[in-house]
Amino acid sequence: NGVKLRLMSSKLLVEQWKAYGATPTPMSYGEIYGGLQMGLIDAQMNPIFADYSMKFFEVTDYFIKTYAEAYLGIPTVNQVLFDSLPKNAQEKMRQFWSEANLSSAKWIEEKNNSDMEKIKKERPEVEFTTFSDQEIEKMRNIAVPNYSNFSKIGGKDAQLIMDTLIKDVSDAKKALGI
């Protein structure tokens, strides 16, 4: 509650973290280190590899793995354009991005783990915490009622996108057995 949390400038992220009780503070990426150092922000949301490469760990004592967001590229294409492509081209694009995202996710997880070990070695006093299943469920219970804001903020088709994302996550969990 009340944690001044640096986020990207996104109304959706701001509203979501307000629901969690944080004080979202949009700030450019280049201002994070100084913001942490001077106490303008208490925390920030970035993958571990960014925390290591940008040296945020030098001015951060605690890290929490929240599973709040995957840090992957998300391919996008205009639906009209995509639908106009030959079916074999559409399938090749789907297959390529499916494989690319899976291998990227594996690489990012390995990179984050490696950089976390480097941080521990360089600053042994830093504490790492991983949200428990109960803590994740508590966050989920706070998040779900806020979903209605997304369609208000996102405009036309935002609800369709949200529903599709929720279904995709559910399907992925089933496919992965989690």
NORGI-V14837 format. One record per residue. SS is DSSP state (helix for helix, strand for strand, loop for the rest). PHI is phi as a letter, one per 40 degrees, with the letter a starting at -180 (* if undefined). D_LAST is the distance of its C-alpha to the last C-alpha in Angstrom with 2 decimals. Layout:
ss: [SS;SS]
phi: [PHI;PHI]
d_last: [D_LAST;D_LAST]
This chain:
ss: [loop;loop;loop;strand;strand;strand;strand;loop;loop;loop;helix;helix;helix;helix;helix;helix;helix;helix;helix;loop;loop;loop;strand;strand;strand;strand;loop;loop;helix;helix;helix;helix;helix;helix;helix;helix;helix;helix;loop;loop;loop;loop;strand;strand;loop;loop;loop;helix;helix;helix;helix;helix;helix;loop;loop;helix;helix;helix;helix;loop;loop;strand;strand;strand;strand;loop;loop;loop;loop;loop;loop;loop;loop;loop;loop;loop;loop;loop;helix;helix;helix;helix;helix;helix;loop;loop;helix;helix;helix;helix;helix;helix;helix;helix;helix;helix;helix;helix;helix;helix;helix;helix;helix;helix;helix;helix;helix;helix;helix;helix;helix;helix;helix;helix;helix;helix;helix;helix;helix;helix;helix;helix;loop;loop;loop;loop;strand;strand;strand;strand;loop;loop;helix;helix;helix;helix;helix;helix;helix;helix;helix;helix;helix;helix;helix;helix;helix;helix;helix;helix;helix;helix;helix;helix;loop;loop;loop;helix;helix;helix;helix;helix;helix;helix;helix;helix;helix;helix;helix;helix;helix;helix;helix;helix;helix;helix;loop;loop]
phi: [*;g;c;c;b;c;b;c;c;a;d;c;c;d;c;c;c;c;c;c;h;c;b;c;b;c;a;c;d;c;c;c;d;c;c;c;c;c;g;c;b;c;a;a;b;a;c;d;c;c;c;c;c;c;g;c;c;c;b;b;b;b;b;b;c;c;f;c;a;c;b;b;c;b;c;b;a;d;c;c;c;d;c;c;c;d;d;c;c;c;c;c;c;c;c;d;c;c;c;c;c;c;c;c;c;c;c;c;c;c;c;c;c;c;c;c;c;c;c;d;c;c;b;d;c;c;b;b;b;b;d;c;d;c;c;c;c;c;c;c;c;c;c;d;c;c;d;c;c;c;c;c;c;c;g;d;g;c;c;c;c;c;c;c;c;c;c;c;c;c;c;c;c;c;c;c;g;b]
d_last: [29.72;32.28;30.80;32.40;29.45;30.24;28.36;29.17;31.65;29.42;30.23;26.63;25.45;28.52;27.94;24.29;25.31;28.34;26.15;24.49;28.07;28.62;31.74;30.55;33.06;32.96;34.54;34.96;33.05;36.36;37.16;34.12;35.70;38.92;37.23;35.37;38.54;40.80;38.53;38.33;34.56;32.62;29.35;27.77;24.47;24.07;21.91;23.11;24.89;26.99;27.73;29.02;30.93;32.56;33.26;31.79;30.92;34.71;34.90;31.56;31.06;27.51;24.20;21.06;17.69;16.57;13.77;16.12;16.43;15.76;19.10;19.40;22.21;21.80;24.23;26.30;29.14;31.48;30.40;34.00;34.32;31.08;32.10;35.51;34.26;34.53;31.48;31.20;31.22;28.48;26.30;27.16;26.27;22.84;22.22;23.65;21.60;18.31;19.22;20.78;17.85;15.51;18.32;19.16;15.78;16.08;19.70;19.22;16.78;19.43;22.23;20.91;20.54;23.99;25.59;24.23;26.03;29.10;29.12;28.93;31.82;33.90;33.36;32.31;32.81;29.88;27.04;23.34;20.88;17.13;16.06;14.62;11.92;15.14;16.69;13.92;14.14;17.90;17.88;15.85;18.47;21.17;19.86;19.49;23.23;24.15;22.64;26.01;27.71;25.95;27.73;30.97;30.71;29.31;31.94;32.11;28.89;26.76;25.21;24.46;22.78;20.72;19.71;18.86;16.73;14.76;14.38;13.45;10.64;9.39;10.13;8.51;4.97;6.21;7.91;5.60;3.80;0.00]
